Amino acid sequence: ELFQANQKVSILYDNHGLTRYEGLIKAIKNEGAPDLVLGDGQFISLSSIVGVNGIFAPDYSEC
Protein backbone atom coordinates (compact mmCIF):
# COMPACT_ATOMS: atom_id res chain seq x y z
CA GLU A 1 0.00 0.00 0.00
CA LEU A 2 2.72 2.50 0.98
CA PHE A 3 4.86 1.34 -1.95
CA GLN A 4 2.01 1.74 -4.43
CA ALA A 5 1.15 5.20 -3.09
CA ASN A 6 4.85 6.20 -3.25
CA GLN A 7 4.67 7.31 0.41
CA LYS A 8 7.61 7.66 2.78
CA VAL A 9 8.02 4.78 5.24
CA SER A 10 9.81 4.34 8.53
CA ILE A 11 11.10 0.76 8.79
CA LEU A 12 12.80 -0.95 11.72
CA TYR A 13 14.60 -4.14 10.70
CA ASP A 14 17.11 -6.60 12.11
CA ASN A 15 20.53 -6.37 10.47
CA HIS A 16 22.59 -8.08 13.20
CA GLY A 17 21.09 -5.41 15.46
CA LEU A 18 18.14 -3.10 14.92
CA THR A 19 18.49 -0.71 11.99
CA ARG A 20 16.20 2.14 11.06
CA TYR A 21 15.38 3.31 7.53
CA GLU A 22 13.25 6.27 6.50
CA GLY A 23 12.43 6.94 2.89
CA LEU A 24 10.74 5.37 -0.11
CA ILE A 25 10.49 1.76 -1.19
CA LYS A 26 11.84 1.59 -4.74
CA ALA A 27 10.72 -1.98 -5.58
CA ILE A 28 9.51 -5.28 -4.16
CA LYS A 29 11.40 -8.33 -5.42
CA ASN A 30 10.16 -11.88 -5.01
CA GLU A 31 13.04 -13.98 -6.33
CA GLY A 32 13.46 -16.69 -3.70
CA ALA A 33 12.93 -14.85 -0.43
CA PRO A 34 10.95 -11.60 -0.83
CA ASP A 35 13.04 -8.42 -0.54
CA LEU A 36 12.41 -4.70 -0.53
CA VAL A 37 14.62 -2.42 -2.59
CA LEU A 38 14.91 0.82 -0.65
CA GLY A 39 15.27 4.28 -2.11
CA ASP A 40 19.02 4.27 -1.44
CA GLY A 41 19.41 0.99 -3.39
CA GLN A 42 19.91 -1.39 -0.48
CA PHE A 43 17.99 -4.66 -0.27
CA ILE A 44 16.36 -5.86 2.94
CA SER A 45 14.57 -9.15 3.47
CA LEU A 46 10.91 -8.92 4.39
CA SER A 47 11.55 -11.48 7.13
CA SER A 48 13.97 -9.05 8.84
CA ILE A 49 11.36 -6.28 9.25
CA VAL A 50 10.11 -5.84 12.82
CA GLY A 51 8.11 -2.64 12.38
CA VAL A 52 6.70 -0.25 9.79
CA ASN A 53 5.46 3.24 10.66
CA GLY A 54 5.16 2.34 14.35
CA ILE A 55 3.31 -0.95 13.83
CA PHE A 56 5.35 -3.91 15.05
CA ALA A 57 5.26 -7.58 14.09
CA PRO A 58 3.35 -9.62 16.72
CA ASP A 59 6.34 -11.92 17.31
CA TYR A 60 8.69 -9.00 18.05
CA SER A 61 9.25 -8.56 21.78
CA GLU A 62 12.70 -6.97 22.13
CA CYS A 63 11.46 -3.51 23.18
N, CA, C and O atoms as a CHARMM CRD file, in Angstrom:
* protein
*
  252
    1    1 GLU  N      0.81800  -1.18900   0.00000 PROA 1      0.00000
    2    1 GLU  CA     0.00000   0.00000   0.00000 PROA 1      0.00000
    3    1 GLU  C      0.86800   1.26100   0.00000 PROA 1      0.00000
    4    1 GLU  O      0.66400   2.15200  -0.82500 PROA 1      0.00000
    5    2 LEU  N      1.83700   1.34000   0.92400 PROA 2      0.00000
    6    2 LEU  CA     2.72000   2.50300   0.97500 PROA 2      0.00000
    7    2 LEU  C      3.59800   2.57400  -0.26800 PROA 2      0.00000
    8    2 LEU  O      3.86300   3.65500  -0.79400 PROA 2      0.00000
    9    3 PHE  N      4.04400   1.41200  -0.73100 PROA 3      0.00000
   10    3 PHE  CA     4.85700   1.34500  -1.94700 PROA 3      0.00000
   11    3 PHE  C      4.05600   1.84500  -3.14400 PROA 3      0.00000
   12    3 PHE  O      4.54100   2.66800  -3.92100 PROA 3      0.00000
   13    4 GLN  N      2.83800   1.35300  -3.29100 PROA 4      0.00000
   14    4 GLN  CA     2.00600   1.73600  -4.43500 PROA 4      0.00000
   15    4 GLN  C      1.65300   3.22100  -4.41000 PROA 4      0.00000
   16    4 GLN  O      1.52800   3.84800  -5.46200 PROA 4      0.00000
   17    5 ALA  N      1.49500   3.77900  -3.22000 PROA 5      0.00000
   18    5 ALA  CA     1.15500   5.19600  -3.08600 PROA 5      0.00000
   19    5 ALA  C      2.39000   6.09100  -3.12000 PROA 5      0.00000
   20    5 ALA  O      2.27600   7.31500  -3.05000 PROA 5      0.00000
   21    6 ASN  N      3.58000   5.47600  -3.22900 PROA 6      0.00000
   22    6 ASN  CA     4.84700   6.20400  -3.24600 PROA 6      0.00000
   23    6 ASN  C      4.98400   7.11500  -2.02000 PROA 6      0.00000
   24    6 ASN  O      5.41000   8.26500  -2.12400 PROA 6      0.00000
   25    7 GLN  N      4.60800   6.56100  -0.84300 PROA 7      0.00000
   26    7 GLN  CA     4.67500   7.30600   0.41100 PROA 7      0.00000
   27    7 GLN  C      5.92300   6.92100   1.19300 PROA 7      0.00000
   28    7 GLN  O      6.39200   5.78500   1.12700 PROA 7      0.00000
   29    8 LYS  N      6.44600   7.88500   1.92700 PROA 8      0.00000
   30    8 LYS  CA     7.60800   7.66000   2.77700 PROA 8      0.00000
   31    8 LYS  C      7.25800   6.65500   3.87700 PROA 8      0.00000
   32    8 LYS  O      6.16000   6.68300   4.43300 PROA 8      0.00000
   33    9 VAL  N      8.21200   5.76600   4.18100 PROA 9      0.00000
   34    9 VAL  CA     8.02100   4.77800   5.23800 PROA 9      0.00000
   35    9 VAL  C      9.13100   4.90500   6.27000 PROA 9      0.00000
   36    9 VAL  O     10.22400   5.39100   5.98000 PROA 9      0.00000
   37   10 SER  N      8.82800   4.46300   7.45800 PROA 10     0.00000
   38   10 SER  CA     9.80800   4.33700   8.52500 PROA 10     0.00000
   39   10 SER  C      9.84700   2.86000   8.89400 PROA 10     0.00000
   40   10 SER  O      8.87700   2.32200   9.42800 PROA 10     0.00000
   41   11 ILE  N     10.97600   2.20300   8.60600 PROA 11     0.00000
   42   11 ILE  CA    11.10400   0.75900   8.79400 PROA 11     0.00000
   43   11 ILE  C     12.15800   0.48200   9.85800 PROA 11     0.00000
   44   11 ILE  O     13.22700   1.09300   9.86600 PROA 11     0.00000
   45   12 LEU  N     11.84600  -0.44000  10.74600 PROA 12     0.00000
   46   12 LEU  CA    12.80400  -0.94600  11.72000 PROA 12     0.00000
   47   12 LEU  C     13.03800  -2.40200  11.35600 PROA 12     0.00000
   48   12 LEU  O     12.09400  -3.19000  11.30100 PROA 12     0.00000
   49   13 TYR  N     14.30200  -2.76600  11.10700 PROA 13     0.00000
   50   13 TYR  CA    14.59800  -4.13800  10.70300 PROA 13     0.00000
   51   13 TYR  C     15.85200  -4.63900  11.39600 PROA 13     0.00000
   52   13 TYR  O     16.66600  -3.85500  11.88500 PROA 13     0.00000
   53   14 ASP  N     15.99300  -5.95700  11.43100 PROA 14     0.00000
   54   14 ASP  CA    17.11100  -6.59900  12.11300 PROA 14     0.00000
   55   14 ASP  C     18.22800  -6.87200  11.11700 PROA 14     0.00000
   56   14 ASP  O     18.07700  -7.68100  10.20100 PROA 14     0.00000
   57   15 ASN  N     19.34700  -6.18900  11.30800 PROA 15     0.00000
   58   15 ASN  CA    20.52800  -6.36500  10.47300 PROA 15     0.00000
   59   15 ASN  C     21.70400  -6.62500  11.40700 PROA 15     0.00000
   60   15 ASN  O     22.64500  -5.83500  11.47800 PROA 15     0.00000
   61   16 HSD  N     21.63200  -7.76300  12.13200 PROA 16     0.00000
   62   16 HSD  CA    22.59400  -8.08000  13.20200 PROA 16     0.00000
   63   16 HSD  C     22.55500  -6.97600  14.25300 PROA 16     0.00000
   64   16 HSD  O     23.59400  -6.54200  14.75000 PROA 16     0.00000
   65   17 GLY  N     21.37700  -6.53700  14.57600 PROA 17     0.00000
   66   17 GLY  CA    21.09100  -5.41400  15.45700 PROA 17     0.00000
   67   17 GLY  C     20.01800  -4.59000  14.76200 PROA 17     0.00000
   68   17 GLY  O     19.91000  -4.62200  13.53700 PROA 17     0.00000
   69   18 LEU  N     19.23800  -3.86500  15.51800 PROA 18     0.00000
   70   18 LEU  CA    18.14100  -3.10400  14.91700 PROA 18     0.00000
   71   18 LEU  C     18.66800  -1.92800  14.10000 PROA 18     0.00000
   72   18 LEU  O     19.55700  -1.19700  14.53500 PROA 18     0.00000
   73   19 THR  N     18.10400  -1.76500  12.91800 PROA 19     0.00000
   74   19 THR  CA    18.49400  -0.70600  11.99300 PROA 19     0.00000
   75   19 THR  C     17.23200   0.02100  11.56300 PROA 19     0.00000
   76   19 THR  O     16.18500  -0.59100  11.34900 PROA 19     0.00000
   77   20 ARG  N     17.34800   1.32800  11.44000 PROA 20     0.00000
   78   20 ARG  CA    16.19800   2.14300  11.05700 PROA 20     0.00000
   79   20 ARG  C     16.41500   2.69300   9.65300 PROA 20     0.00000
   80   20 ARG  O     17.52600   3.08400   9.29400 PROA 20     0.00000
   81   21 TYR  N     15.34900   2.71800   8.86800 PROA 21     0.00000
   82   21 TYR  CA    15.38100   3.31300   7.53400 PROA 21     0.00000
   83   21 TYR  C     14.15600   4.20400   7.38200 PROA 21     0.00000
   84   21 TYR  O     13.04700   3.81900   7.75200 PROA 21     0.00000
   85   22 GLU  N     14.36500   5.38600   6.84000 PROA 22     0.00000
   86   22 GLU  CA    13.25100   6.27000   6.49800 PROA 22     0.00000
   87   22 GLU  C     13.42100   6.70500   5.06200 PROA 22     0.00000
   88   22 GLU  O     14.48400   7.18400   4.66800 PROA 22     0.00000
   89   23 GLY  N     12.38400   6.53800   4.29000 PROA 23     0.00000
   90   23 GLY  CA    12.43000   6.93700   2.88700 PROA 23     0.00000
   91   23 GLY  C     11.39800   6.17700   2.08500 PROA 23     0.00000
   92   23 GLY  O     10.37700   5.73800   2.61400 PROA 23     0.00000
   93   24 LEU  N     11.67600   6.02700   0.80700 PROA 24     0.00000
   94   24 LEU  CA    10.74500   5.37000  -0.10500 PROA 24     0.00000
   95   24 LEU  C     11.17500   3.94000  -0.38800 PROA 24     0.00000
   96   24 LEU  O     12.35800   3.60600  -0.30800 PROA 24     0.00000
   97   25 ILE  N     10.21200   3.10800  -0.71500 PROA 25     0.00000
   98   25 ILE  CA    10.48700   1.75900  -1.19400 PROA 25     0.00000
   99   25 ILE  C     10.52600   1.85700  -2.71300 PROA 25     0.00000
  100   25 ILE  O      9.55000   2.26300  -3.34500 PROA 25     0.00000
  101   26 LYS  N     11.65600   1.48300  -3.28900 PROA 26     0.00000
  102   26 LYS  CA    11.84200   1.58700  -4.73700 PROA 26     0.00000
  103   26 LYS  C     11.19000   0.42300  -5.48300 PROA 26     0.00000
  104   26 LYS  O     10.62000   0.61400  -6.55700 PROA 26     0.00000
  105   27 ALA  N     11.27500  -0.79000  -4.90900 PROA 27     0.00000
  106   27 ALA  CA    10.72200  -1.97600  -5.57900 PROA 27     0.00000
  107   27 ALA  C     10.52700  -3.08800  -4.56300 PROA 27     0.00000
  108   27 ALA  O     11.10500  -3.07200  -3.47700 PROA 27     0.00000
  109   28 ILE  N      9.69800  -4.05700  -4.94100 PROA 28     0.00000
  110   28 ILE  CA     9.51200  -5.27600  -4.15700 PROA 28     0.00000
  111   28 ILE  C      9.90500  -6.43300  -5.05900 PROA 28     0.00000
  112   28 ILE  O      9.31000  -6.63600  -6.11800 PROA 28     0.00000
  113   29 LYS  N     10.90800  -7.18900  -4.63700 PROA 29     0.00000
  114   29 LYS  CA    11.40300  -8.33000  -5.41800 PROA 29     0.00000
  115   29 LYS  C     10.93200  -9.61300  -4.76000 PROA 29     0.00000
  116   29 LYS  O     10.87100  -9.69600  -3.53400 PROA 29     0.00000
  117   30 ASN  N     10.60200 -10.60200  -5.55300 PROA 30     0.00000
  118   30 ASN  CA    10.16000 -11.88300  -5.01200 PROA 30     0.00000
  119   30 ASN  C     10.88400 -13.01300  -5.73700 PROA 30     0.00000
  120   30 ASN  O     10.26000 -13.91400  -6.29700 PROA 30     0.00000
  121   31 GLU  N     12.20000 -12.94600  -5.71300 PROA 31     0.00000
  122   31 GLU  CA    13.03500 -13.97800  -6.32900 PROA 31     0.00000
  123   31 GLU  C     13.64400 -14.79900  -5.20000 PROA 31     0.00000
  124   31 GLU  O     14.65700 -14.40200  -4.62400 PROA 31     0.00000
  125   32 GLY  N     13.04400 -15.93100  -4.87900 PROA 32     0.00000
  126   32 GLY  CA    13.46100 -16.68900  -3.69800 PROA 32     0.00000
  127   32 GLY  C     12.75300 -16.10400  -2.50000 PROA 32     0.00000
  128   32 GLY  O     11.52800 -16.17800  -2.39700 PROA 32     0.00000
  129   33 ALA  N     13.51800 -15.52100  -1.59200 PROA 33     0.00000
  130   33 ALA  CA    12.93100 -14.84800  -0.43000 PROA 33     0.00000
  131   33 ALA  C     12.54800 -13.42500  -0.84000 PROA 33     0.00000
  132   33 ALA  O     13.32700 -12.75600  -1.51800 PROA 33     0.00000
  133   34 PRO  N     11.36400 -12.94900  -0.44300 PROA 34     0.00000
  134   34 PRO  CA    10.95300 -11.59500  -0.82700 PROA 34     0.00000
  135   34 PRO  C     11.84900 -10.52800  -0.20300 PROA 34     0.00000
  136   34 PRO  O     12.21700 -10.62500   0.96800 PROA 34     0.00000
  137   35 ASP  N     12.19300  -9.52100  -0.98100 PROA 35     0.00000
  138   35 ASP  CA    13.03900  -8.41800  -0.54500 PROA 35     0.00000
  139   35 ASP  C     12.39700  -7.09200  -0.92000 PROA 35     0.00000
  140   35 ASP  O     11.61700  -7.00500  -1.86800 PROA 35     0.00000
  141   36 LEU  N     12.74300  -6.06400  -0.15500 PROA 36     0.00000
  142   36 LEU  CA    12.41400  -4.69700  -0.52900 PROA 36     0.00000
  143   36 LEU  C     13.67500  -4.05100  -1.06900 PROA 36     0.00000
  144   36 LEU  O     14.76700  -4.27100  -0.54500 PROA 36     0.00000
  145   37 VAL  N     13.52800  -3.25800  -2.10900 PROA 37     0.00000
  146   37 VAL  CA    14.62100  -2.42400  -2.58600 PROA 37     0.00000
  147   37 VAL  C     14.29000  -1.02100  -2.09800 PROA 37     0.00000
  148   37 VAL  O     13.27300  -0.44100  -2.47600 PROA 37     0.00000
  149   38 LEU  N     15.16200  -0.48700  -1.25600 PROA 38     0.00000
  150   38 LEU  CA    14.91200   0.81600  -0.65400 PROA 38     0.00000
  151   38 LEU  C     15.36700   1.93300  -1.58200 PROA 38     0.00000
  152   38 LEU  O     16.08800   1.69200  -2.55000 PROA 38     0.00000
  153   39 GLY  N     14.95000   3.13000  -1.28600 PROA 39     0.00000
  154   39 GLY  CA    15.27000   4.28400  -2.11300 PROA 39     0.00000
  155   39 GLY  C     16.74900   4.51700  -2.29900 PROA 39     0.00000
  156   39 GLY  O     17.16500   5.07200  -3.31600 PROA 39     0.00000
  157   40 ASP  N     17.56500   4.09900  -1.32200 PROA 40     0.00000
  158   40 ASP  CA    19.01500   4.27000  -1.44100 PROA 40     0.00000
  159   40 ASP  C     19.68200   3.08800  -2.14000 PROA 40     0.00000
  160   40 ASP  O     20.90800   3.04000  -2.23800 PROA 40     0.00000
  161   41 GLY  N     18.87500   2.12300  -2.63100 PROA 41     0.00000
  162   41 GLY  CA    19.41200   0.99500  -3.38600 PROA 41     0.00000
  163   41 GLY  C     19.68600  -0.26100  -2.59200 PROA 41     0.00000
  164   41 GLY  O     19.94000  -1.31400  -3.17800 PROA 41     0.00000
  165   42 GLN  N     19.64300  -0.18100  -1.26800 PROA 42     0.00000
  166   42 GLN  CA    19.91300  -1.39000  -0.48300 PROA 42     0.00000
  167   42 GLN  C     18.71500  -2.33200  -0.49400 PROA 42     0.00000
  168   42 GLN  O     17.56800  -1.91100  -0.64400 PROA 42     0.00000
  169   43 PHE  N     19.01400  -3.61500  -0.33100 PROA 43     0.00000
  170   43 PHE  CA    17.98900  -4.66000  -0.27200 PROA 43     0.00000
  171   43 PHE  C     17.82000  -5.07200   1.18200 PROA 43     0.00000
  172   43 PHE  O     18.80900  -5.22500   1.89800 PROA 43     0.00000
  173   44 ILE  N     16.58300  -5.25300   1.62700 PROA 44     0.00000
  174   44 ILE  CA    16.35500  -5.85900   2.93700 PROA 44     0.00000
  175   44 ILE  C     15.30300  -6.95200   2.78400 PROA 44     0.00000
  176   44 ILE  O     14.34400  -6.81000   2.02400 PROA 44     0.00000
  177   45 SER  N     15.49600  -8.02100   3.50400 PROA 45     0.00000
  178   45 SER  CA    14.57400  -9.15100   3.46800 PROA 45     0.00000
  179   45 SER  C     13.30300  -8.79400   4.23100 PROA 45     0.00000
  180   45 SER  O     13.36200  -8.18800   5.30100 PROA 45     0.00000
  181   46 LEU  N     12.17000  -9.17100   3.68100 PROA 46     0.00000
  182   46 LEU  CA    10.90700  -8.92200   4.38500 PROA 46     0.00000
  183   46 LEU  C     10.89000  -9.60000   5.74800 PROA 46     0.00000
  184   46 LEU  O     10.29000  -9.08500   6.69100 PROA 46     0.00000
  185   47 SER  N     11.54500 -10.75300   5.85700 PROA 47     0.00000
  186   47 SER  CA    11.54700 -11.48000   7.13000 PROA 47     0.00000
  187   47 SER  C     12.34500 -10.75800   8.21200 PROA 47     0.00000
  188   47 SER  O     12.20700 -11.09000   9.38900 PROA 47     0.00000
  189   48 SER  N     13.17900  -9.77800   7.84600 PROA 48     0.00000
  190   48 SER  CA    13.97300  -9.04800   8.83700 PROA 48     0.00000
  191   48 SER  C     13.23500  -7.83300   9.39900 PROA 48     0.00000
  192   48 SER  O     13.70500  -7.22000  10.35700 PROA 48     0.00000
  193   49 ILE  N     12.09500  -7.47900   8.82200 PROA 49     0.00000
  194   49 ILE  CA    11.35800  -6.28400   9.25100 PROA 49     0.00000
  195   49 ILE  C     10.60900  -6.57000  10.55000 PROA 49     0.00000
  196   49 ILE  O      9.87300  -7.55100  10.65800 PROA 49     0.00000
  197   50 VAL  N     10.81400  -5.68600  11.53700 PROA 50     0.00000
  198   50 VAL  CA    10.11500  -5.84300  12.81600 PROA 50     0.00000
  199   50 VAL  C      9.04600  -4.77000  13.01300 PROA 50     0.00000
  200   50 VAL  O      8.15800  -4.93100  13.85000 PROA 50     0.00000
  201   51 GLY  N      9.12200  -3.68300  12.25400 PROA 51     0.00000
  202   51 GLY  CA     8.11100  -2.64300  12.38500 PROA 51     0.00000
  203   51 GLY  C      8.08500  -1.71300  11.18700 PROA 51     0.00000
  204   51 GLY  O      9.11500  -1.44000  10.57000 PROA 51     0.00000
  205   52 VAL  N      6.88500  -1.22700  10.86500 PROA 52     0.00000
  206   52 VAL  CA     6.70200  -0.25400   9.78500 PROA 52     0.00000
  207   52 VAL  C      5.77200   0.83500  10.30000 PROA 52     0.00000
  208   52 VAL  O      4.65500   0.56300  10.73900 PROA 52     0.00000
  209   53 ASN  N      6.25200   2.07200  10.23800 PROA 53     0.00000
  210   53 ASN  CA     5.46100   3.23800  10.65900 PROA 53     0.00000
  211   53 ASN  C      4.83400   3.04500  12.04200 PROA 53     0.00000
  212   53 ASN  O      3.67300   3.39200  12.25800 PROA 53     0.00000
  213   54 GLY  N      5.60300   2.49500  12.96400 PROA 54     0.00000
  214   54 GLY  CA     5.15700   2.34200  14.34700 PROA 54     0.00000
  215   54 GLY  C      4.32000   1.11200  14.63300 PROA 54     0.00000
  216   54 GLY  O      3.90600   0.90700  15.77400 PROA 54     0.00000
  217   55 ILE  N      4.06000   0.29200  13.63200 PROA 55     0.00000
  218   55 ILE  CA     3.30600  -0.95000  13.83100 PROA 55     0.00000
  219   55 ILE  C      4.29900  -2.10000  13.80400 PROA 55     0.00000
  220   55 ILE  O      5.00900  -2.29500  12.81800 PROA 55     0.00000
  221   56 PHE  N      4.34400  -2.86300  14.89600 PROA 56     0.00000
  222   56 PHE  CA     5.34900  -3.90800  15.05100 PROA 56     0.00000
  223   56 PHE  C      4.77500  -5.29100  14.79400 PROA 56     0.00000
  224   56 PHE  O      3.59300  -5.54300  15.02500 PROA 56     0.00000
  225   57 ALA  N      5.63500  -6.18400  14.31100 PROA 57     0.00000
  226   57 ALA  CA     5.25600  -7.58200  14.09100 PROA 57     0.00000
  227   57 ALA  C      4.85900  -8.19400  15.42900 PROA 57     0.00000
  228   57 ALA  O      5.49400  -7.90200  16.44200 PROA 57     0.00000
  229   58 PRO  N      3.82400  -9.03600  15.46300 PROA 58     0.00000
  230   58 PRO  CA     3.35300  -9.61800  16.72200 PROA 58     0.00000
  231   58 PRO  C      4.40100 -10.47600  17.42700 PROA 58     0.00000
  232   58 PRO  O      4.36200 -10.60800  18.65000 PROA 58     0.00000
  233   59 ASP  N      5.32900 -11.05700  16.68400 PROA 59     0.00000
  234   59 ASP  CA     6.34000 -11.91800  17.31200 PROA 59     0.00000
  235   59 ASP  C      7.57000 -11.14000  17.76900 PROA 59     0.00000
  236   59 ASP  O      8.52800 -11.73900  18.25800 PROA 59     0.00000
  237   60 TYR  N      7.55900  -9.81000  17.61900 PROA 60     0.00000
  238   60 TYR  CA     8.69400  -8.99800  18.05200 PROA 60     0.00000
  239   60 TYR  C      8.47600  -8.55200  19.49200 PROA 60     0.00000
  240   60 TYR  O      7.47600  -7.90800  19.81000 PROA 60     0.00000
  241   61 SER  N      9.41700  -8.89900  20.35200 PROA 61     0.00000
  242   61 SER  CA     9.25500  -8.56400  21.77800 PROA 61     0.00000
  243   61 SER  C     10.53300  -8.02900  22.39500 PROA 61     0.00000
  244   61 SER  O     10.72200  -8.15600  23.60500 PROA 61     0.00000
  245   62 GLU  N     11.42600  -7.43000  21.59900 PROA 62     0.00000
  246   62 GLU  CA    12.70400  -6.97300  22.12600 PROA 62     0.00000
  247   62 GLU  C     12.63500  -5.60200  22.77600 PROA 62     0.00000
  248   62 GLU  O     13.57900  -5.21700  23.46500 PROA 62     0.00000
  249   63 CYS  N     11.57000  -4.85500  22.58900 PROA 63     0.00000
  250   63 CYS  CA    11.46200  -3.51200  23.18000 PROA 63     0.00000
  251   63 CYS  C     11.10700  -3.58600  24.64500 PROA 63     0.00000
  252   63 CYS  O     10.97400  -2.55200  25.30100 PROA 63     0.00000
